[in-house]
Amino acid sequence: MDGTMFDTEKLWGDVTRKLARKYGITFDEKVRVKMMGKKDSEALAIMKDYFKIASTVAELIETRRTMILEDLSMIKVNEGLFELLDLLDRKKMKKAVATSSFEEFTSRVLKQFDVASRFDAIVTGDDVAVSKPDPMMFLKAAELIGVEHSKCLVLEDAQNGIEAAYNAGMHSFAIPHDASRHHDFSKATKVINSMLEVDEGTLIALQTTM
């Protein structure tokens, strides 16, 4: 969801830097690569350890969750989302959201753009014990929609997500953005520029390899 379906990276980046300032820290963007794609308990544990923050991870989670929910107006739809959803509906292909974001944020964003009902399953960071690059999140999503792992295609914007798809035995398309162009996407099936490139011909070609 974050960074792939919607442009939320500026929001998450701004809030995380604001959180760092609250604790008297200048945020180091190098640590953000390690945090991207992870549920907040893991991402903020990384941040806490990296910056030697005295507060508990639970406190950091509560503070950042409050901050992120204050204003979702800067979130934008990424190019090709509605076109892709329409295509998948026509092809009667099952689809799931598997996001490391917490449930309340996920539900608000999906509701904001009126797309929640278009998915057969939604898995959030609150639903799994560990997050990407562990494959648990994608495996749970596949189980909920009743599709074999090898028949799944994952769309991801970050290295942790692509590695999670690889670890799950799934095909994956990486869609880099400004905050993730330097990530290692060598384990992706393909690197594309936007969801518009996932057209009917691309899906047919991919199905022949599954």
N, C-alpha and C positions, 0 to 999 in steps of 0.2 A: 504493500500500500504506500508507505512513505518513500518518496523519491521515485517510485515506479508509476503508480497510478496518479499520484498527486505530488505537486511540488511543495513539499513540507520541509525541505532541508534548511531553508532560510529561517523558518520558524524555530525548528529544533536547535539550529546553530545559535540564533539570537538568545533563546531561552537558556541554553547551556552556558553561554558566555555571561549572561546576566546572573546565573547561579554561581559561577566562579567568582564574579565580582562581589557577590554577597558574602563570600568567604575570604575576600581579600586576595584573590588569585587572578593572575592574567592567564587566560585560557591558552593552552598550547594546542594548535590545530593538529599536531602530529598524533595526539592521543585520540582524536576524533575518529580516525580510521579504525582503531581498535574498538571503539564504542558503537559504530554504525552497524545496524542490523541486529543489535542485541536487545533483549528485554531490559527494562530500566534497572532491575536489581543488579544485573551483571554489568551493564554499561556504567552505572554510577559507582559500583565497586571498583571498576578500573580507574575511574576518575578520582575516587577517594585515595586509592593506593598511589596513583601517579603523583598527585599533588600533596599527599600526606595530610589530608583533611581530618580533623579531629572528630567531626560529627559522624553519627552512624549512617549507614547506607539507608536505613529506613527513614531517617530525617531528610536526607537528600532526595529520596523518592517522593515523599510527601510534598516537599517544597517545589520540586520541579514539576510535578503533576499539577499543582495549583497554578503555577506560572503558565504552563502550556495551555491550560483550559481557559485562561482569561480572555484570549482573543484569537479566534481561528480565522479571522477575516482575510489574512494574507495568504491562505492556502489557495492554490490554483490547480485546475485540472491539467494534467499533462497531455500533450498532443497524442491523439489517436485512441484515447480511452473509450469513448462512446462508440466510435467506429468498430473497435475490436469487440466490445460487448455485443454489438448488433450482429457482427459476423458469427460469433460463437453461439448466439441464440439461434441464428438461421441454421447453423450446422448441428444444433442440438447437442453441443459439447458442454459437459459439466465444468463448473469453475468454482474456485474457492479463493478466499483471501487468507493468506497466512502471514501475519504481521507481528513483529516483535513489540509493537506499541501496546499500551494497556487498553483494557476493554472499553472504558468510558471514552477515551480519546478516539478509538477506532469507530465506535458506534456513532459518535457525534459527527465525525468527518464523513462517514458513509451516508448518514442521514442528510448532512448539509448538501450533498450532491445527488441525493435521491438514487443511490445505487445499491443499497443494502439488499433489497429484494431480488436483485439480479444475480446473486451468488447462491450456490447450493450449500455452502458451508463457510463459516468464518472462524478462524483460529487466531487468538491473540497471545501476546506474551504472558497474560494471566492464566492461560490454559495449559501451559507446559512448564516443566521443571527447569529446563535449560533451553537456550536459544541458539540461533545460528552462530557458528557453522555446524553445530550439532543438527542432525537431520530430523529430530523429533517433531518439529513443527510441521514440516512438509509431509512426513509420514502420517501424522494425525489427520491432516487435511485430505490426503489421498484416501485414508480409511473412511472418513466421513462421507466422501462423495462416491465411494465404491469403485475406485479406479486403481489398477495395478501401478506400482511405482514406475515401471519402465515405460508406461503409456502416458506419463505426466510430462507436461511442459511447464517449467517455472520461468516467470519473468522477474528479473531482479536488477537492482541498480547498484548493489554494493558487493564487494568481495566476499564478505561473510555469508551473504545469501547465495551466491553462486557456489561457494564451497559446500553449503548445506545441501543444495540440490544435487551436487556431485556425490556427496556422501549418502544421499537417499537413493542413488541410482536413477535419477531423473534427468531428462533433457533440460537444458536451460538456455535462455537468451539473456544476455547482459545488455542493459540499456544505461550506459554511463551518463552522468550529468556533471556539472562543473565541480561538485564536491567529491566525485568518485572517479574522474577520468584517469587518475593516477593509480587506481587499484589494479590488482592482478586478476585479470579475467581469463586466464589461460585454461581454466577448467570449464568454461562455458561452451556450450555447443556452438554458439554463434554470438557475435557482438553486433548489435544493431543501433540505429540512431533514435528510433522512436517506435511506439506501438503501431504506427501506420505501416511499418514493414512486416507486421505479422498479418499478412493477407491470406486469401484462400489458397493461392498457389504455394505459399510458404508452408502452410499447414499440411497440404497434400504431400509435398516433398518430404516433410518431416515424418509423416505417418508411414511412408514407405520404409523408413529406417527403424521403426519401432517393432 
